[in-house]
Amino acid sequence: MESETITKADFDQFKRELKEELGVILRAVIPPSKTNISKGLKTKEVRTLFGCSTNKLVALRIARKIRTKKIGGTVYYHPEDIKRVLEDGF
């Protein structure tokens, strides 16, 4: 039984190959819209666009005029809903 010496360069190459393969698998399993949080707008950004208070945003959420997603304590607003509310006026 022969033994092989593995170098740091071998580990680095293995790491790169593993990341690439996992990326391909994850992209195939999870749709891109589920992974792209940057499409959502944060509360501060929406308040700036609307020129309103946080309470007004809460009221719009309760009235279900704006869909949201809360991830780790941060509320993200759907850009389509923001656009619609801006066009319709609130």
CYANA upper distance limits for C-alpha pairs under 8 A (distance plus 0.5 A):
  6 ILE  CA     10 ASP  CA      6.62
  6 ILE  CA     11 PHE  CA      7.94
  7 THR  CA     11 PHE  CA      7.12
  8 LYS  CA     12 ASP  CA      6.70
  9 ALA  CA     13 GLN  CA      6.66
 10 ASP  CA     14 PHE  CA      6.66
 11 PHE  CA     15 LYS  CA      6.57
 12 ASP  CA     16 ARG  CA      6.82
 13 GLN  CA     17 GLU  CA      6.76
 14 PHE  CA     18 LEU  CA      6.53
 15 LYS  CA     19 LYS  CA      6.67
 16 ARG  CA     20 GLU  CA      6.76
 17 GLU  CA     21 GLU  CA      6.73
 18 LEU  CA     22 LEU  CA      6.57
 19 LYS  CA     23 GLY  CA      6.51
 20 GLU  CA     24 VAL  CA      6.83
 21 GLU  CA     25 ILE  CA      6.81
 22 LEU  CA     26 LEU  CA      6.52
 23 GLY  CA     27 ARG  CA      6.54
 24 VAL  CA     28 ALA  CA      6.78
 25 ILE  CA     29 VAL  CA      6.80
 26 LEU  CA     30 ILE  CA      6.23
 27 ARG  CA     31 PRO  CA      7.02
 27 ARG  CA     32 PRO  CA      7.45
 30 ILE  CA     34 LYS  CA      7.28
 30 ILE  CA     35 THR  CA      7.85
 31 PRO  CA     35 THR  CA      7.56
 32 PRO  CA     36 ASN  CA      6.76
 39 LYS  CA     78 HIS  CA      7.98
 39 LYS  CA     79 PRO  CA      7.54
 40 GLY  CA     76 TYR  CA      5.53
 40 GLY  CA     77 TYR  CA      5.71
 40 GLY  CA     78 HIS  CA      5.79
 40 GLY  CA     79 PRO  CA      6.62
 41 LEU  CA     45 GLU  CA      6.63
 41 LEU  CA     46 VAL  CA      6.96
 41 LEU  CA     76 TYR  CA      5.70
 41 LEU  CA     77 TYR  CA      5.50
 41 LEU  CA     78 HIS  CA      7.19
 41 LEU  CA     79 PRO  CA      7.08
 42 LYS  CA     46 VAL  CA      6.89
 42 LYS  CA     74 THR  CA      7.81
 42 LYS  CA     75 VAL  CA      6.57
 42 LYS  CA     76 TYR  CA      5.39
 42 LYS  CA     77 TYR  CA      6.82
 43 THR  CA     47 ARG  CA      6.57
 43 THR  CA     54 THR  CA      8.16
 43 THR  CA     75 VAL  CA      6.93
 43 THR  CA     76 TYR  CA      7.33
 43 THR  CA     77 TYR  CA      7.84
 44 LYS  CA     48 THR  CA      6.73
 45 GLU  CA     49 LEU  CA      6.85
 46 VAL  CA     50 PHE  CA      6.58
 46 VAL  CA     77 TYR  CA      8.24
 46 VAL  CA     82 ILE  CA      8.12
 47 ARG  CA     51 GLY  CA      5.89
 47 ARG  CA     52 CYS  CA      5.83
 47 ARG  CA     53 SER  CA      6.90
 47 ARG  CA     54 THR  CA      7.47
 47 ARG  CA     57 LEU  CA      8.06
 48 THR  CA     52 CYS  CA      7.73
 50 PHE  CA     86 LEU  CA      7.97
 52 CYS  CA     56 LYS  CA      6.81
 52 CYS  CA     57 LEU  CA      8.05
 53 SER  CA     57 LEU  CA      7.28
 54 THR  CA     58 VAL  CA      6.82
 55 ASN  CA     59 ALA  CA      6.70
 56 LYS  CA     60 LEU  CA      6.77
 57 LEU  CA     61 ARG  CA      6.68
 58 VAL  CA     62 ILE  CA      6.64
 59 ALA  CA     63 ALA  CA      6.61
 60 LEU  CA     64 ARG  CA      6.66
 60 LEU  CA     65 LYS  CA      5.89
 60 LEU  CA     66 ILE  CA      6.51
 61 ARG  CA     65 LYS  CA      6.52
 61 ARG  CA     66 ILE  CA      5.74
 61 ARG  CA     67 ARG  CA      7.12
 61 ARG  CA     68 THR  CA      7.90
 65 LYS  CA     81 ASP  CA      7.66
 65 LYS  CA     85 VAL  CA      7.91
 66 ILE  CA     77 TYR  CA      7.44
 66 ILE  CA     78 HIS  CA      7.60
 66 ILE  CA     81 ASP  CA      5.85
 66 ILE  CA     82 ILE  CA      7.27
 66 ILE  CA     85 VAL  CA      8.33
 67 ARG  CA     77 TYR  CA      6.60
 67 ARG  CA     78 HIS  CA      6.40
 67 ARG  CA     81 ASP  CA      7.23
 68 THR  CA     75 VAL  CA      6.98
 68 THR  CA     76 TYR  CA      5.99
 68 THR  CA     77 TYR  CA      5.09
 68 THR  CA     78 HIS  CA      6.68
 69 LYS  CA     75 VAL  CA      6.25
 69 LYS  CA     76 TYR  CA      5.69
 69 LYS  CA     77 TYR  CA      7.11
 70 LYS  CA     74 THR  CA      5.99
 70 LYS  CA     75 VAL  CA      4.88
 70 LYS  CA     76 TYR  CA      6.61
 71 ILE  CA     75 VAL  CA      6.97
 71 ILE  CA     76 TYR  CA      8.12
 77 TYR  CA     81 ASP  CA      8.16
 77 TYR  CA     82 ILE  CA      7.85
 78 HIS  CA     82 ILE  CA      7.00
 79 PRO  CA     83 LYS  CA      6.64
 80 GLU  CA     84 ARG  CA      6.69
 81 ASP  CA     85 VAL  CA      6.61
 82 ILE  CA     86 LEU  CA      6.63
 83 LYS  CA     87 GLU  CA      6.68
 84 ARG  CA     88 ASP  CA      6.57
 85 VAL  CA     89 GLY  CA      6.09
 85 VAL  CA     90 PHE  CA      6.70
 86 LEU  CA     90 PHE  CA      7.55
